[in-house]
C-alpha cells in the first residue's frame, strides 16, 4: 500500500479495511481543544480500572492476567471474532525480563492467548525498538512468545513508517509505525519503570515506541509529545505490567538492584487513569507526572482513577 500524502489514523484504517467509518476511532478532527472528538470523548467512554495483585508465592501470571480481564467483562468486551489485534508492548531494549526494562513475556503471552480465545483473526506484536530488533526479540522473550502463540512479530523497518496527521498541540505530521494503526483493536502493554526525563514511563509514554523520525526531538517537550501521541493512537485498552518495576536508571536499567517486585497489573480503558494509578507504585502522586496532568487538561482521561468503576482482584 502507498500513502502519497500524510493521513490520520482513521483514514489509515479505512484504506486498509474499506471501512466507511469507525466509532472506535472517532469522527473528524477539529474540536475546540484541537484534538479529535474521539479523544475528547475518552473520559465519557472510560468506565473502569481493575487492579490485580499476586499475593501468594508462586502465583500464576497468566491466571492473574485472565482474572483482571474477567473483572473488566472478559476479553470479549474488547476483541470481537474476526478482529485483527495489534499489541504494543515495550520491548525496546535488549534486556532479559528480570531487569524490568521490558514487558514481561508471560503477561504478553497471556494477553495474546486471551485475544485468540475471543476469536481474533490475527494478533501482531509491534514495537519500534531502540536496540537491534533481533536482540530485543530474543532477550525480552517476545520472539519465543510469537513462536509459541503463532502471533506475528513485526520487524520494524523504514518501509513500515508512514507520515500521518497527529494533529496534536505540538505534533502535526509524524512518521507512524503503521502495523499499529492497521488493526481493528489496539492493546497497550507497557512495563512500569523509571525514566530520566519524564520521571516514569508507563502506558502513555509507550506510544513513543509507535513512531519513527527523530524520536529524540520528542523528548524536548516530552510531556506534550506523550499526550499528543496518546490521543492519536487512542488504544482500546491499556494493561500496565508491574510484575516487576524499575525504580531508577531508566529507561534501560541494567541491574537487578534497580528492580522491585510488585506482582501487580493495572487494566483500564482510560489511559490517564491507568498511569495515575501506576504512579502510586513508585510512591508518587498522579500530579507528580506532567503527562498525567496534561492528559487530564486535554480531556484524554481522568487522573482521579478512584472515580472510575474500580475493582480489585488477587491470586
NUTILUM-144394 format. One record per residue (C-alpha): residue number from 1; z, y, x. Coordinates in steps of 0.5 Angstrom, whole numbers, padded with zeros to 4 digits. Layout:
<sites>
site n->NUM | w->Z | v->Y | u->X
...
</sites>
This chain:
<sites>
site n->1 | w->0000 | v->0000 | u->0000
site n->2 | w->-0002 | v->0007 | u->0002
site n->3 | w->0002 | v->0013 | u->0001
site n->4 | w->-0002 | v->0019 | u->0002
site n->5 | w->0003 | v->0025 | u->0000
site n->6 | w->0010 | v->0025 | u->0000
site n->7 | w->0013 | v->0021 | u->-0006
site n->8 | w->0020 | v->0021 | u->-0009
site n->9 | w->0024 | v->0014 | u->-0011
site n->10 | w->0022 | v->0014 | u->-0018
site n->11 | w->0014 | v->0014 | u->-0016
site n->12 | w->0015 | v->0009 | u->-0011
site n->13 | w->0018 | v->0004 | u->-0016
site n->14 | w->0012 | v->0006 | u->-0021
site n->15 | w->0007 | v->0005 | u->-0016
site n->16 | w->0009 | v->-0002 | u->-0014
site n->17 | w->0012 | v->-0005 | u->-0020
site n->18 | w->0007 | v->-0001 | u->-0025
site n->19 | w->0013 | v->0002 | u->-0029
site n->20 | w->0012 | v->0007 | u->-0034
site n->21 | w->0019 | v->0010 | u->-0032
site n->22 | w->0026 | v->0007 | u->-0031
site n->23 | w->0032 | v->0010 | u->-0034
site n->24 | w->0036 | v->0007 | u->-0028
site n->25 | w->0032 | v->0012 | u->-0023
site n->26 | w->0033 | v->0017 | u->-0028
site n->27 | w->0028 | v->0023 | u->-0030
site n->28 | w->0024 | v->0028 | u->-0027
site n->29 | w->0028 | v->0033 | u->-0021
site n->30 | w->0030 | v->0040 | u->-0022
site n->31 | w->0036 | v->0040 | u->-0026
site n->32 | w->0041 | v->0046 | u->-0025
site n->33 | w->0044 | v->0044 | u->-0019
site n->34 | w->0038 | v->0042 | u->-0015
site n->35 | w->0039 | v->0034 | u->-0016
site n->36 | w->0036 | v->0029 | u->-0021
site n->37 | w->0038 | v->0028 | u->-0028
site n->38 | w->0040 | v->0021 | u->-0026
site n->39 | w->0044 | v->0024 | u->-0020
site n->40 | w->0048 | v->0029 | u->-0025
site n->41 | w->0049 | v->0023 | u->-0030
site n->42 | w->0052 | v->0019 | u->-0025
site n->43 | w->0059 | v->0021 | u->-0027
site n->44 | w->0058 | v->0019 | u->-0034
site n->45 | w->0055 | v->0012 | u->-0033
site n->46 | w->0060 | v->0011 | u->-0028
site n->47 | w->0065 | v->0006 | u->-0031
site n->48 | w->0069 | v->0002 | u->-0027
site n->49 | w->0073 | v->0001 | u->-0020
site n->50 | w->0075 | v->-0006 | u->-0018
site n->51 | w->0080 | v->-0007 | u->-0012
site n->52 | w->0080 | v->-0014 | u->-0009
site n->53 | w->0085 | v->-0017 | u->-0004
site n->54 | w->0086 | v->-0023 | u->-0001
site n->55 | w->0094 | v->-0024 | u->-0001
site n->56 | w->0094 | v->-0032 | u->0001
site n->57 | w->0093 | v->-0034 | u->0008
site n->58 | w->0086 | v->-0038 | u->0008
site n->59 | w->0084 | v->-0035 | u->0002
site n->60 | w->0076 | v->-0036 | u->0001
site n->61 | w->0072 | v->-0029 | u->0002
site n->62 | w->0066 | v->-0032 | u->-0003
site n->63 | w->0071 | v->-0033 | u->-0008
site n->64 | w->0074 | v->-0026 | u->-0008
site n->65 | w->0067 | v->-0023 | u->-0008
site n->66 | w->0066 | v->-0027 | u->-0014
site n->67 | w->0072 | v->-0025 | u->-0017
site n->68 | w->0071 | v->-0018 | u->-0016
site n->69 | w->0064 | v->-0018 | u->-0019
site n->70 | w->0067 | v->-0022 | u->-0025
site n->71 | w->0072 | v->-0017 | u->-0026
site n->72 | w->0067 | v->-0012 | u->-0027
site n->73 | w->0063 | v->-0016 | u->-0032
site n->74 | w->0059 | v->-0021 | u->-0027
site n->75 | w->0053 | v->-0020 | u->-0023
site n->76 | w->0049 | v->-0021 | u->-0029
site n->77 | w->0051 | v->-0014 | u->-0031
site n->78 | w->0048 | v->-0011 | u->-0025
site n->79 | w->0042 | v->-0016 | u->-0024
site n->80 | w->0037 | v->-0019 | u->-0029
site n->81 | w->0033 | v->-0025 | u->-0029
site n->82 | w->0026 | v->-0024 | u->-0025
site n->83 | w->0029 | v->-0018 | u->-0021
site n->84 | w->0027 | v->-0016 | u->-0014
site n->85 | w->0034 | v->-0014 | u->-0011
site n->86 | w->0035 | v->-0010 | u->-0004
site n->87 | w->0041 | v->-0011 | u->-0001
site n->88 | w->0043 | v->-0005 | u->0004
site n->89 | w->0049 | v->-0008 | u->0009
site n->90 | w->0051 | v->-0004 | u->0015
site n->91 | w->0048 | v->-0009 | u->0021
site n->92 | w->0046 | v->-0003 | u->0025
site n->93 | w->0050 | v->-0005 | u->0031
site n->94 | w->0049 | v->-0012 | u->0036
site n->95 | w->0057 | v->-0014 | u->0035
site n->96 | w->0060 | v->-0020 | u->0032
site n->97 | w->0063 | v->-0020 | u->0026
site n->98 | w->0070 | v->-0020 | u->0028
site n->99 | w->0069 | v->-0013 | u->0031
site n->100 | w->0069 | v->-0010 | u->0024
site n->101 | w->0062 | v->-0006 | u->0026
site n->102 | w->0058 | v->-0009 | u->0021
site n->103 | w->0058 | v->-0012 | u->0014
site n->104 | w->0062 | v->-0019 | u->0014
site n->105 | w->0057 | v->-0024 | u->0013
site n->106 | w->0061 | v->-0028 | u->0009
site n->107 | w->0061 | v->-0022 | u->0004
site n->108 | w->0054 | v->-0021 | u->0005
site n->109 | w->0052 | v->-0029 | u->0003
site n->110 | w->0057 | v->-0029 | u->-0003
site n->111 | w->0053 | v->-0023 | u->-0006
site n->112 | w->0046 | v->-0026 | u->-0005
site n->113 | w->0048 | v->-0032 | u->-0008
site n->114 | w->0051 | v->-0029 | u->-0014
site n->115 | w->0044 | v->-0025 | u->-0015
site n->116 | w->0041 | v->-0031 | u->-0014
site n->117 | w->0045 | v->-0035 | u->-0020
site n->118 | w->0044 | v->-0029 | u->-0024
site n->119 | w->0036 | v->-0030 | u->-0024
site n->120 | w->0034 | v->-0025 | u->-0019
site n->121 | w->0027 | v->-0027 | u->-0017
site n->122 | w->0028 | v->-0025 | u->-0010
site n->123 | w->0033 | v->-0022 | u->-0005
site n->124 | w->0032 | v->-0018 | u->0001
site n->125 | w->0037 | v->-0015 | u->0006
site n->126 | w->0034 | v->-0009 | u->0009
site n->127 | w->0037 | v->-0004 | u->0015
site n->128 | w->0034 | v->0001 | u->0020
site n->129 | w->0038 | v->-0002 | u->0026
site n->130 | w->0040 | v->0002 | u->0031
site n->131 | w->0041 | v->-0003 | u->0037
site n->132 | w->0035 | v->-0008 | u->0037
site n->133 | w->0034 | v->-0011 | u->0031
site n->134 | w->0033 | v->-0019 | u->0033
site n->135 | w->0040 | v->-0018 | u->0037
site n->136 | w->0043 | v->-0015 | u->0031
site n->137 | w->0041 | v->-0020 | u->0026
site n->138 | w->0043 | v->-0026 | u->0031
site n->139 | w->0050 | v->-0023 | u->0033
site n->140 | w->0052 | v->-0020 | u->0026
site n->141 | w->0051 | v->-0026 | u->0022
site n->142 | w->0045 | v->-0023 | u->0018
site n->143 | w->0040 | v->-0028 | u->0021
site n->144 | w->0044 | v->-0034 | u->0019
site n->145 | w->0045 | v->-0031 | u->0012
site n->146 | w->0038 | v->-0030 | u->0011
site n->147 | w->0036 | v->-0038 | u->0013
site n->148 | w->0042 | v->-0041 | u->0009
site n->149 | w->0040 | v->-0037 | u->0003
site n->150 | w->0033 | v->-0036 | u->0003
site n->151 | w->0034 | v->-0028 | u->0003
site n->152 | w->0028 | v->-0024 | u->0006
site n->153 | w->0031 | v->-0021 | u->0012
site n->154 | w->0026 | v->-0015 | u->0013
site n->155 | w->0025 | v->-0013 | u->0020
site n->156 | w->0025 | v->-0005 | u->0021
site n->157 | w->0018 | v->-0002 | u->0024
site n->158 | w->0015 | v->0004 | u->0023
site n->159 | w->0010 | v->0002 | u->0018
site n->160 | w->0015 | v->0001 | u->0013
site n->161 | w->0017 | v->0008 | u->0013
site n->162 | w->0014 | v->0013 | u->0008
site n->163 | w->0015 | v->0020 | u->0007
site n->164 | w->0019 | v->0021 | u->0001
site n->165 | w->0022 | v->0027 | u->-0003
site n->166 | w->0029 | v->0027 | u->-0002
site n->167 | w->0030 | v->0034 | u->-0006
site n->168 | w->0037 | v->0035 | u->-0003
site n->169 | w->0041 | v->0041 | u->-0002
site n->170 | w->0039 | v->0040 | u->0006
site n->171 | w->0034 | v->0035 | u->0006
site n->172 | w->0027 | v->0036 | u->0003
site n->173 | w->0022 | v->0031 | u->0005
site n->174 | w->0024 | v->0025 | u->0010
site n->175 | w->0022 | v->0018 | u->0012
site n->176 | w->0025 | v->0013 | u->0008
site n->177 | w->0025 | v->0005 | u->0009
site n->178 | w->0021 | v->0003 | u->0003
site n->179 | w->0024 | v->-0004 | u->0002
site n->180 | w->0030 | v->-0001 | u->0000
site n->181 | w->0026 | v->0003 | u->-0006
site n->182 | w->0021 | v->-0002 | u->-0007
site n->183 | w->0026 | v->-0006 | u->-0012
site n->184 | w->0029 | v->-0007 | u->-0019
site n->185 | w->0036 | v->-0006 | u->-0016
site n->186 | w->0039 | v->-0004 | u->-0010
site n->187 | w->0046 | v->-0006 | u->-0008
site n->188 | w->0050 | v->-0003 | u->-0002
site n->189 | w->0055 | v->-0007 | u->0002
site n->190 | w->0058 | v->-0003 | u->0008
site n->191 | w->0063 | v->-0004 | u->0012
site n->192 | w->0069 | v->0001 | u->0012
site n->193 | w->0070 | v->0004 | u->0019
site n->194 | w->0072 | v->0010 | u->0023
site n->195 | w->0066 | v->0015 | u->0025
site n->196 | w->0067 | v->0020 | u->0030
site n->197 | w->0063 | v->0025 | u->0027
site n->198 | w->0064 | v->0024 | u->0019
site n->199 | w->0071 | v->0021 | u->0020
site n->200 | w->0069 | v->0015 | u->0016
site n->201 | w->0063 | v->0011 | u->0015
site n->202 | w->0063 | v->0008 | u->0008
site n->203 | w->0059 | v->0007 | u->0002
site n->204 | w->0055 | v->0014 | u->0002
site n->205 | w->0054 | v->0014 | u->0010
site n->206 | w->0051 | v->0007 | u->0010
site n->207 | w->0045 | v->0011 | u->0007
site n->208 | w->0043 | v->0014 | u->0014
site n->209 | w->0041 | v->0007 | u->0016
site n->210 | w->0036 | v->0007 | u->0010
site n->211 | w->0032 | v->0012 | u->0013
site n->212 | w->0028 | v->0014 | u->0019
site n->213 | w->0026 | v->0020 | u->0023
site n->214 | w->0031 | v->0024 | u->0027
site n->215 | w->0037 | v->0021 | u->0025
site n->216 | w->0041 | v->0025 | u->0030
site n->217 | w->0039 | v->0031 | u->0027
site n->218 | w->0042 | v->0029 | u->0020
site n->219 | w->0049 | v->0029 | u->0024
site n->220 | w->0048 | v->0036 | u->0025
site n->221 | w->0050 | v->0037 | u->0018
site n->222 | w->0053 | v->0030 | u->0016
site n->223 | w->0057 | v->0031 | u->0010
site n->224 | w->0051 | v->0035 | u->0006
site n->225 | w->0046 | v->0030 | u->0009
site n->226 | w->0050 | v->0024 | u->0007
site n->227 | w->0051 | v->0027 | u->0000
site n->228 | w->0043 | v->0028 | u->-0001
site n->229 | w->0041 | v->0021 | u->0001
site n->230 | w->0046 | v->0018 | u->-0004
site n->231 | w->0043 | v->0022 | u->-0009
site n->232 | w->0036 | v->0019 | u->-0007
site n->233 | w->0038 | v->0012 | u->-0006
site n->234 | w->0043 | v->0012 | u->-0013
site n->235 | w->0045 | v->0005 | u->-0012
site n->236 | w->0046 | v->0000 | u->-0017
site n->237 | w->0053 | v->-0002 | u->-0015
site n->238 | w->0057 | v->-0001 | u->-0008
site n->239 | w->0061 | v->-0006 | u->-0005
site n->240 | w->0065 | v->-0004 | u->0001
site n->241 | w->0067 | v->-0009 | u->0006
site n->242 | w->0074 | v->-0008 | u->0008
site n->243 | w->0076 | v->-0015 | u->0010
site n->244 | w->0077 | v->-0012 | u->0017
site n->245 | w->0076 | v->-0005 | u->0018
site n->246 | w->0075 | v->-0001 | u->0025
site n->247 | w->0080 | v->0005 | u->0026
site n->248 | w->0078 | v->0008 | u->0032
site n->249 | w->0072 | v->0009 | u->0037
site n->250 | w->0067 | v->0008 | u->0031
site n->251 | w->0062 | v->0007 | u->0029
site n->252 | w->0060 | v->0002 | u->0034
site n->253 | w->0067 | v->0000 | u->0036
site n->254 | w->0067 | v->-0006 | u->0041
site n->255 | w->0074 | v->-0008 | u->0042
site n->256 | w->0079 | v->-0012 | u->0037
site n->257 | w->0084 | v->-0007 | u->0039
site n->258 | w->0080 | v->-0002 | u->0034
site n->259 | w->0081 | v->-0007 | u->0028
site n->260 | w->0086 | v->-0008 | u->0023
site n->261 | w->0085 | v->-0014 | u->0018
site n->262 | w->0086 | v->-0011 | u->0011
site n->263 | w->0083 | v->-0017 | u->0007
site n->264 | w->0080 | v->-0012 | u->0001
site n->265 | w->0074 | v->-0011 | u->-0003
site n->266 | w->0072 | v->-0005 | u->-0007
site n->267 | w->0067 | v->-0005 | u->-0012
site n->268 | w->0064 | v->0001 | u->-0016
site n->269 | w->0058 | v->0004 | u->-0020
site n->270 | w->0061 | v->0011 | u->-0017
site n->271 | w->0059 | v->0012 | u->-0010
site n->272 | w->0064 | v->0017 | u->-0009
site n->273 | w->0070 | v->0014 | u->-0013
site n->274 | w->0069 | v->0008 | u->-0008
site n->275 | w->0069 | v->0012 | u->-0002
site n->276 | w->0075 | v->0016 | u->-0005
site n->277 | w->0079 | v->0009 | u->-0006
site n->278 | w->0077 | v->0007 | u->0001
site n->279 | w->0080 | v->0013 | u->0005
site n->280 | w->0087 | v->0010 | u->0003
site n->281 | w->0086 | v->0004 | u->0007
site n->282 | w->0086 | v->0009 | u->0013
site n->283 | w->0092 | v->0013 | u->0011
site n->284 | w->0087 | v->0018 | u->0009
site n->285 | w->0087 | v->0022 | u->0002
site n->286 | w->0080 | v->0023 | u->-0001
site n->287 | w->0080 | v->0030 | u->0000
site n->288 | w->0080 | v->0029 | u->0008
site n->289 | w->0073 | v->0027 | u->0007
site n->290 | w->0068 | v->0032 | u->0007
site n->291 | w->0062 | v->0028 | u->0004
site n->292 | w->0067 | v->0026 | u->-0002
site n->293 | w->0069 | v->0033 | u->-0003
site n->294 | w->0061 | v->0035 | u->-0003
site n->295 | w->0059 | v->0029 | u->-0008
site n->296 | w->0064 | v->0031 | u->-0013
site n->297 | w->0062 | v->0038 | u->-0012
site n->298 | w->0055 | v->0036 | u->-0014
site n->299 | w->0057 | v->0031 | u->-0019
site n->300 | w->0055 | v->0025 | u->-0016
site n->301 | w->0061 | v->0022 | u->-0018
site n->302 | w->0069 | v->0023 | u->-0018
site n->303 | w->0074 | v->0023 | u->-0013
site n->304 | w->0079 | v->0021 | u->-0018
site n->305 | w->0078 | v->0014 | u->-0018
site n->306 | w->0084 | v->0012 | u->-0022
site n->307 | w->0081 | v->0016 | u->-0028
site n->308 | w->0075 | v->0010 | u->-0028
site n->309 | w->0076 | v->0003 | u->-0031
site n->310 | w->0081 | v->0001 | u->-0025
site n->311 | w->0082 | v->-0007 | u->-0025
site n->312 | w->0085 | v->-0011 | u->-0019
site n->313 | w->0084 | v->-0018 | u->-0017
site n->314 | w->0088 | v->-0022 | u->-0012
site n->315 | w->0087 | v->-0029 | u->-0009
</sites>
